[in-house]
Amino acid sequence: MNRTSWWNRLMWPALALAGLLAVTAVVPHVGFGREGRLWVERGATAPVATTPAPAWVEIARAMKPAVVNVSTRAVREDSGDDEMLREFRRQFPGRDVPDRAPHRSVRGLGSGFVINADGYVLTNNHVVAGATEIRVKFADGREVPGKVVGRDAKTDLALLKVDATGLPVIPLGDSAKLEVGEPVMAIGNPFGLEQTVTTGIVSATGRTIGAGPYDDFIQTDASINPGNSGGPLINARGEVIGVNTAIASGSGGSVGIGFAIPTNLVKPVVTQLADSGHVVRGWLGVSIQPLTPELAKSFGPPDTNGALIGSIADGSPASRVGLRRGDVITRYDGRPVARWSDLPRAVAETPIGREVPIEVLRDGKRVTLTVKVAKLEERDRQAAAAAEPAAAKLGIAARSLTPELARELSVPDGRGVLVERVEDGSRAQTAGLARGDVILEVDQRPVASVDALRAALNRHPAGKPLLVLVHREGQSLYLTMAV
């Protein structure tokens, strides 16, 4: 046998086998037999998912007529010299410069979409806040004035009305049915570029980004930029499932992390805005926080589900029925509180005056109370101030609270320890303690002075997380730290 024929006889079968392996993934196939026993079939080919791609061309063609560009003009106080005037004075010292006008006109751009054929347009509150003039431009080139029917800063939504009828409408879908990985489309006015369409997927749901008390954002990688605010996020069925609102970016442009308000949060807000121009919300009178694994060890729950009560307002519905600081709310109105952020939205949507059962975990026992929900009144939140030396072990400098500081910081009992400095890399910094915090309790015992704080630290058993209650910006907050 010559060398060439030997090579052909050896390699062609090998190459054929390699080609077969390249196009067919041979994997075990798992299933259940007739008697319910698990069986594995060797050599079966794994099925390939054949989900059809969304018909984005048709969806965009149908949706774009209902998406509008919102342009605004606002008159604002001038904050001082701009860069051009400063440069003029530097190059031409002594040359007279005309006085600047005390106010200046500021223009803004955003997006919106029609939700009612009689001229109702939904957008973001931050797009129209403070505007003295609003113009709404449609895909066919028509431009008409718009007026604000109502605004809600807490959810960053605004409802506009234009003088038009028979308008194309985008239906609002059910955001509760959203799946991570589901394809979505955004339409809007990024950087003033009208009727721009981008696509992506749902990256996550239930995001809390610190935008407000009712955070529940959809995260998407569909390109969203300044000017997209107020525009729709649309699913593959041609339904709006979110209102594009914010981006995470260090440059101001899209980096693939955009956020939209889910429609199930939008619907009750828009209904109230249309009816009365404002939103009425329920109120319990508690400040809450997430239950971390460390806090769960201190308070006894088997997991981190629920909302931990940090403080209770005097005269509130919560105080009247006996809710306590340190209670963990696990169920509200018959529904489980899986995440602490679920509770504010559930309470806000409760009709005023309704009696609601609440289940809490207290000292390891389940307690059920019935609370009558009151109306949320807008309250000014007082910010904490700071001052100046003394305390150790935790990596802080602190001082006993004086009556004057207690009044300034609105500390309820007027007693505590003011944190004046937190050392970088210290246990206190790792736990989240900040300058201006007032330490109220250690291990659920009050500390009224620096000496009391030292005594509490000396009493604390080694190896167990330290439980600290602090007063911060008018609210109480539990922290845990290793000592």
C-alpha positions as CSV (number, residue, x, y, z in Angstrom):
1,M,0.0,0.0,0.0
2,N,1.5,3.3,-1.0
3,R,1.6,6.3,1.4
4,T,-1.1,8.2,-0.4
5,S,-3.7,5.5,-0.4
6,W,-2.9,4.8,3.3
7,W,-3.6,8.4,4.1
8,N,-6.8,8.5,2.2
9,R,-8.1,5.3,3.8
10,L,-7.3,6.6,7.2
11,M,-8.3,10.3,7.0
12,W,-11.5,10.4,4.9
13,P,-13.5,8.3,7.4
14,A,-12.1,10.5,10.2
15,L,-13.0,13.7,8.4
16,A,-16.5,12.4,7.6
17,L,-17.0,11.6,11.3
18,A,-15.7,15.1,12.4
19,G,-18.2,16.7,9.9
20,L,-21.0,14.6,11.3
21,L,-20.1,15.6,14.9
22,A,-19.9,19.3,13.8
23,V,-23.5,19.4,12.7
24,T,-25.2,16.9,15.1
25,A,-25.0,17.3,18.9
26,V,-25.3,13.7,20.2
27,V,-26.4,14.0,23.9
28,P,-28.3,11.8,26.3
29,H,-32.1,12.2,26.1
30,V,-33.7,12.1,29.5
31,G,-37.4,11.1,30.1
32,F,-39.7,8.9,32.1
33,G,-40.9,5.5,31.2
34,R,-44.4,4.1,31.4
35,E,-44.0,3.2,35.1
36,G,-42.6,6.6,35.9
37,R,-39.0,5.5,36.2
38,L,-36.3,7.7,34.9
39,W,-34.6,6.5,31.7
40,V,-31.8,7.8,29.6
41,E,-31.6,7.1,25.9
42,R,-28.0,7.4,24.6
43,G,-27.3,8.8,21.2
44,A,-30.6,10.9,20.8
45,T,-30.2,14.3,19.1
46,A,-31.2,17.3,21.4
47,P,-34.2,19.2,20.0
48,V,-33.5,22.7,18.8
49,A,-35.8,25.6,19.9
50,T,-37.5,27.1,16.9
51,T,-39.2,30.2,18.4
52,P,-40.1,32.5,15.6
53,A,-38.4,35.9,15.6
54,P,-40.6,38.9,16.4
55,A,-42.1,40.7,13.4
56,W,-40.4,43.9,14.3
57,V,-41.0,45.5,10.9
58,E,-44.7,45.1,11.2
59,I,-44.8,46.0,14.9
60,A,-42.8,49.2,14.3
61,R,-45.0,50.2,11.4
62,A,-48.1,49.7,13.5
63,M,-46.8,51.4,16.7
64,K,-44.9,54.4,15.4
65,P,-48.0,56.5,14.6
66,A,-49.0,56.4,18.3
67,V,-45.5,57.5,19.6
68,V,-45.0,61.2,19.9
69,N,-42.1,63.6,20.5
70,V,-42.6,66.0,23.5
71,S,-40.8,69.3,23.4
72,T,-40.9,71.8,26.3
73,R,-39.9,75.3,27.2
74,A,-39.3,76.4,30.8
75,V,-38.2,79.7,32.3
76,R,-35.6,79.3,35.0
77,E,-33.5,81.5,37.2
78,D,-30.1,82.1,35.8
79,S,-27.4,80.5,38.1
80,G,-24.7,83.0,37.2
81,D,-22.1,83.6,34.5
82,D,-21.7,81.0,31.9
83,E,-18.3,79.8,30.5
84,M,-18.5,82.1,27.5
85,L,-18.8,85.3,29.6
86,R,-16.0,84.1,32.0
87,E,-13.8,83.6,29.0
88,F,-14.7,87.0,27.6
89,R,-13.8,88.8,30.8
90,R,-10.5,86.9,31.0
91,Q,-9.4,87.9,27.5
92,F,-10.7,91.5,27.7
93,P,-10.3,92.7,31.2
94,G,-12.0,96.0,31.9
95,R,-14.4,95.7,28.9
96,D,-18.0,96.2,29.9
97,V,-20.3,93.2,29.7
98,P,-24.1,93.7,29.6
99,D,-25.9,92.5,32.7
100,R,-27.4,89.0,32.4
101,A,-31.1,88.6,32.5
102,P,-32.3,87.2,35.8
103,H,-34.2,84.4,34.0
104,R,-33.4,82.3,30.9
105,S,-35.4,80.0,28.6
106,V,-34.6,76.3,28.7
107,R,-35.8,73.8,26.2
108,G,-36.2,70.1,26.7
109,L,-37.0,67.0,24.6
110,G,-38.7,63.7,25.5
111,S,-41.0,61.1,24.2
112,G,-44.6,59.9,24.9
113,F,-47.3,57.7,23.5
114,V,-51.1,57.9,23.0
115,I,-53.1,55.8,25.4
116,N,-56.6,57.1,24.5
117,A,-57.9,58.1,21.1
118,D,-59.4,61.3,22.5
119,G,-56.0,62.9,22.9
120,Y,-54.5,61.5,26.1
121,V,-50.7,61.1,26.0
122,L,-48.5,59.4,28.7
123,T,-44.9,60.6,29.4
124,N,-42.5,61.0,32.2
125,N,-43.0,63.7,34.9
126,H,-39.4,64.8,34.6
127,V,-40.0,65.6,30.9
128,V,-42.7,68.2,31.6
129,A,-42.0,69.3,35.2
130,G,-41.8,73.1,35.3
131,A,-42.6,73.5,31.6
132,T,-44.4,76.7,30.6
133,E,-45.0,75.4,27.1
134,I,-45.5,71.9,25.8
135,R,-45.6,70.8,22.2
136,V,-46.6,67.3,21.0
137,K,-45.4,66.2,17.6
138,F,-46.9,63.1,15.8
139,A,-45.3,60.8,13.4
140,D,-47.2,62.4,10.5
141,G,-45.6,65.8,11.2
142,R,-48.5,67.4,13.0
143,E,-47.5,69.5,16.0
144,V,-50.0,70.6,18.6
145,P,-49.9,72.2,22.0
146,G,-50.3,69.9,25.1
147,K,-51.4,70.6,28.6
148,V,-50.7,68.7,31.8
149,V,-53.8,66.8,33.1
150,G,-51.8,65.5,36.1
151,R,-48.4,64.6,37.3
152,D,-47.0,62.2,39.9
153,A,-43.4,62.7,41.0
154,K,-43.2,59.5,43.0
155,T,-43.6,57.3,40.0
156,D,-42.2,59.9,37.5
157,L,-45.4,59.8,35.3
158,A,-47.4,62.6,33.7
159,L,-50.6,62.6,31.7
160,L,-51.0,65.1,28.9
161,K,-54.0,66.2,26.8
162,V,-54.0,67.4,23.2
163,D,-56.9,68.8,21.2
164,A,-57.3,65.9,18.8
165,T,-59.6,62.8,18.4
166,G,-59.4,59.5,16.5
167,L,-55.7,59.1,17.4
168,P,-53.9,55.8,17.0
169,V,-53.4,54.1,20.4
170,I,-50.9,51.5,21.8
171,P,-52.6,49.1,24.2
172,L,-51.1,48.6,27.7
173,G,-50.1,45.0,28.3
174,D,-49.6,43.0,31.5
175,S,-46.1,43.5,32.8
176,A,-46.6,40.7,35.4
177,K,-46.3,38.2,32.5
178,L,-42.8,39.5,31.4
179,E,-40.1,36.9,31.2
180,V,-36.4,37.7,31.5
181,G,-34.9,37.2,28.0
182,E,-38.2,38.2,26.3
183,P,-37.6,40.5,23.2
184,V,-38.7,44.1,23.4
185,M,-38.7,47.3,21.3
186,A,-38.2,50.9,22.4
187,I,-39.5,53.8,20.3
188,G,-38.7,57.4,21.0
189,N,-36.8,60.6,20.4
190,P,-33.1,60.0,21.5
191,F,-31.0,63.1,21.2
192,G,-33.9,64.7,19.2
193,L,-33.7,62.0,16.5
194,E,-37.4,61.5,15.9
195,Q,-39.2,58.1,15.7
196,T,-36.0,56.0,16.5
197,V,-36.6,52.3,17.0
198,T,-34.2,50.0,19.0
199,T,-34.6,46.4,20.1
200,G,-33.3,44.2,22.8
201,I,-34.4,41.9,25.5
202,V,-35.7,42.1,29.1
203,S,-32.5,41.9,31.2
204,A,-34.2,41.8,34.6
205,T,-37.4,42.7,36.4
206,G,-38.2,44.2,39.8
207,R,-35.1,46.4,39.8
208,T,-34.7,49.0,42.6
209,I,-32.5,51.9,41.5
210,G,-33.2,54.5,44.2
211,A,-35.5,56.6,42.1
212,G,-38.3,56.7,44.6
213,P,-40.4,54.7,47.2
214,Y,-42.2,52.7,44.5
215,D,-39.2,51.4,42.5
216,D,-40.0,48.3,40.4
217,F,-38.2,48.8,37.1
218,I,-37.8,46.6,34.1
219,Q,-34.2,46.5,33.0
220,T,-33.5,46.2,29.3
221,D,-30.6,46.3,26.9
222,A,-32.6,47.9,24.1
223,S,-30.7,51.2,23.4
224,I,-32.2,54.0,25.5
225,N,-30.7,57.5,25.5
226,P,-31.6,61.0,26.6
227,G,-34.8,61.9,24.8
228,N,-36.2,58.4,25.1
229,S,-37.8,59.3,28.4
230,G,-41.5,58.8,28.4
231,G,-41.5,56.5,25.3
232,P,-42.9,53.0,25.2
233,L,-41.2,49.7,25.8
234,I,-43.1,47.3,23.6
235,N,-43.3,43.5,23.6
236,A,-43.5,41.1,20.6
237,R,-47.3,41.2,20.7
238,G,-47.4,45.0,20.1
239,E,-48.3,45.9,23.7
240,V,-46.7,48.5,25.9
241,I,-45.2,46.8,28.9
242,G,-43.1,49.7,30.3
243,V,-42.4,53.5,30.1
244,N,-38.8,54.2,29.4
245,T,-37.5,56.4,32.1
246,A,-33.8,56.1,33.1
247,I,-30.4,54.7,32.1
248,A,-27.3,53.7,34.0
249,S,-24.4,55.4,32.2
250,G,-21.1,57.1,33.0
251,S,-21.1,58.9,29.7
252,G,-24.8,60.0,29.5
253,G,-25.4,57.6,26.5
254,S,-26.6,54.1,26.3
255,V,-24.4,51.3,27.7
256,G,-27.1,48.6,27.5
257,I,-28.7,49.3,30.9
258,G,-32.0,51.0,30.6
259,F,-35.0,51.1,32.9
260,A,-38.7,51.3,32.3
261,I,-41.7,51.7,34.6
262,P,-43.8,48.5,34.3
263,T,-47.4,49.0,33.1
264,N,-48.9,47.3,36.1
265,L,-47.6,50.2,38.2
266,V,-48.6,52.7,35.5
267,K,-52.3,51.7,35.2
268,P,-53.6,52.7,38.6
269,V,-51.6,56.0,38.6
270,V,-52.8,57.0,35.1
271,T,-56.4,56.2,36.1
272,Q,-56.2,58.6,39.1
273,L,-54.4,61.3,37.1
274,A,-57.2,61.2,34.5
275,D,-59.9,61.3,37.1
276,S,-58.5,64.0,39.5
277,G,-55.1,65.2,38.3
278,H,-53.3,63.7,41.3
279,V,-52.7,60.4,43.1
280,V,-54.1,59.4,46.5
281,R,-52.1,56.7,48.3
282,G,-52.6,54.6,51.4
283,W,-50.4,55.0,54.4
284,L,-49.4,52.8,57.3
285,G,-46.8,55.0,59.0
286,V,-43.8,52.7,59.1
287,S,-40.3,53.0,57.7
288,I,-39.0,49.7,56.5
289,Q,-35.8,48.1,55.2
290,P,-34.7,44.9,53.6
291,L,-34.1,41.9,55.8
292,T,-30.5,40.9,55.1
293,P,-29.1,37.4,56.1
294,E,-27.3,39.1,59.0
295,L,-30.5,40.9,60.2
296,A,-32.5,37.6,59.8
297,K,-30.1,36.0,62.3
298,S,-30.8,38.8,64.8
299,F,-34.6,38.8,64.4
300,G,-35.3,35.1,63.9
301,P,-36.9,34.7,60.5
302,P,-36.0,31.5,58.6
303,D,-35.2,33.5,55.4
304,T,-34.9,37.1,54.1
305,N,-38.5,37.4,52.9
306,G,-40.5,40.3,54.4
307,A,-40.0,44.0,55.4
308,L,-38.3,44.9,58.6
309,I,-39.9,47.8,60.5
310,G,-37.3,50.4,61.5
311,S,-39.6,53.1,63.0
312,I,-43.2,53.9,63.4
313,A,-44.8,57.4,63.1
314,D,-46.7,58.7,66.1
315,G,-50.4,58.6,65.7
316,S,-50.2,56.5,62.6
317,P,-52.4,53.5,61.7
318,A,-49.4,51.2,62.5
319,S,-48.9,52.7,66.0
320,R,-52.7,52.4,66.8
321,V,-52.8,48.7,66.2
322,G,-49.6,47.9,68.0
323,L,-47.0,47.3,65.3
324,R,-43.5,47.6,66.8
325,R,-40.0,48.5,65.7
326,G,-38.3,45.2,64.9
327,D,-41.4,43.5,63.6
328,V,-41.0,41.8,60.2
329,I,-44.1,42.1,58.0
330,T,-44.4,38.9,56.1
331,R,-48.0,39.1,54.7
332,Y,-50.2,42.1,53.7
333,D,-53.8,41.8,52.9
334,G,-53.5,38.1,52.4
335,R,-50.5,38.3,50.0
336,P,-46.9,37.4,51.0
337,V,-44.3,40.1,51.2
338,A,-41.5,38.4,49.3
339,R,-39.4,41.5,48.9
340,W,-39.4,44.5,51.2
341,S,-40.1,46.8,48.2
342,D,-43.4,45.0,47.6
343,L,-45.0,46.5,50.7
344,P,-45.0,50.3,49.8
345,R,-46.7,49.6,46.5
346,A,-49.3,47.3,48.1
347,V,-50.1,49.9,50.8
348,A,-50.2,52.8,48.3
349,E,-52.8,51.0,46.2
350,T,-55.0,50.2,49.1
351,P,-58.3,52.2,49.3
352,I,-58.3,54.8,52.1
353,G,-60.2,53.6,55.1
354,R,-60.0,49.9,54.3
355,E,-59.2,47.4,57.1
356,V,-56.4,45.1,56.1
357,P,-54.9,42.0,57.9
358,I,-51.1,42.2,58.4
359,E,-49.0,39.2,59.5
360,V,-45.8,39.9,61.3
361,L,-43.0,37.9,62.8
362,R,-42.2,39.1,66.3
363,D,-39.7,37.4,68.7
364,G,-40.0,34.3,66.6
365,K,-43.8,34.1,66.8
366,R,-46.4,35.0,64.1
367,V,-48.8,37.7,65.0
368,T,-51.8,38.9,62.9
369,L,-53.1,42.4,63.3
370,T,-55.8,44.4,61.4
371,V,-54.9,47.9,60.4
372,K,-57.1,50.6,58.9
373,V,-55.2,52.3,56.1
374,A,-55.1,56.1,56.2
375,K,-54.3,58.7,53.5
376,L,-50.7,59.5,52.7
377,E,-50.0,63.2,53.3
378,E,-46.9,64.8,51.8
379,R,-44.4,65.4,54.5
380,D,-41.1,67.3,54.4
381,R,-38.3,65.1,55.3
382,Q,-35.6,66.7,57.4
383,A,-32.0,65.9,56.5
384,A,-29.5,65.0,59.1
385,A,-26.7,67.4,59.9
386,A,-23.3,66.7,61.4
387,A,-20.8,68.1,64.0
388,E,-17.5,67.3,66.0
389,P,-14.7,63.7,69.1
390,A,-14.8,60.1,70.8
391,A,-15.5,56.1,70.3
392,A,-13.4,53.3,69.0
393,K,-13.7,49.5,68.3
394,L,-16.1,50.2,65.4
395,G,-13.8,52.7,63.6
396,I,-15.9,55.8,64.3
397,A,-15.5,59.1,66.1
398,A,-18.7,60.0,68.0
399,R,-20.2,62.2,70.7
400,S,-23.2,62.1,72.9
401,L,-26.2,63.9,71.5
402,T,-27.1,67.3,73.1
403,P,-30.7,68.5,73.4
404,E,-30.0,71.1,70.7
405,L,-28.6,68.6,68.2
406,A,-31.5,66.2,69.0
407,R,-33.9,68.9,68.0
408,E,-31.9,69.9,64.9
409,L,-31.8,66.2,63.8
410,S,-35.4,65.4,64.8
411,V,-34.3,62.5,67.0
412,P,-37.6,61.3,68.6
413,D,-36.4,60.6,72.2
414,G,-33.6,63.2,72.1
415,R,-31.0,60.6,73.1
416,G,-28.3,58.8,71.2
417,V,-24.7,59.0,69.9
418,L,-23.9,61.1,66.9
419,V,-21.4,59.7,64.4
420,E,-19.0,62.4,63.4
421,R,-16.5,60.4,61.4
422,V,-16.2,56.9,59.9
423,E,-12.8,55.5,59.1
424,D,-12.1,54.1,55.6
425,G,-12.2,50.3,55.6
426,S,-13.5,50.1,59.2
427,R,-16.2,47.7,60.4
428,A,-18.6,50.5,60.7
429,Q,-18.1,51.6,57.0
430,T,-18.5,48.0,55.8
431,A,-21.8,47.8,57.7
432,G,-23.1,51.0,56.1
433,L,-22.8,53.4,59.1
434,A,-22.3,57.0,57.8
435,R,-21.3,60.4,59.2
436,G,-24.4,62.1,60.6
437,D,-26.1,58.9,61.7
438,V,-27.3,58.8,65.3
439,I,-26.9,55.5,67.1
440,L,-30.1,54.9,69.1
441,E,-29.7,51.2,70.1
442,V,-27.2,48.5,70.3
443,D,-28.5,44.9,70.6
444,Q,-32.0,46.3,71.0
445,R,-31.0,48.4,74.1
446,P,-31.0,52.2,74.1
447,V,-27.6,54.0,74.2
448,A,-27.9,57.6,75.4
449,S,-24.2,58.5,75.5
450,V,-20.8,57.5,74.3
451,D,-20.2,55.8,77.7
452,A,-23.3,53.8,77.2
453,L,-22.1,52.8,73.7
454,R,-18.8,51.6,75.1
455,A,-20.6,49.6,77.8
456,A,-22.8,48.0,75.1
457,L,-19.8,47.0,73.0
458,N,-18.1,45.5,76.1
459,R,-21.3,43.5,76.9
460,H,-21.7,42.2,73.4
461,P,-20.7,38.4,73.1
462,A,-17.7,37.7,70.8
463,G,-18.4,36.3,67.4
464,K,-22.0,37.4,67.2
465,P,-23.0,40.2,64.8
466,L,-23.7,43.5,66.5
467,L,-27.2,44.8,65.9
468,V,-27.3,48.6,65.7
469,L,-30.4,50.9,65.3
470,V,-29.5,54.3,63.8
471,H,-31.5,57.4,63.0
472,R,-30.9,58.7,59.5
473,E,-32.7,61.6,57.7
474,G,-35.8,61.3,59.8
475,Q,-36.0,57.5,59.6
476,S,-34.8,54.6,61.7
477,L,-32.6,51.9,60.1
478,Y,-31.1,48.6,61.5
479,L,-27.5,47.7,60.6
480,T,-25.4,44.6,61.6
481,M,-21.7,44.6,61.9
482,A,-19.0,42.2,62.9
483,V,-17.0,43.0,66.1
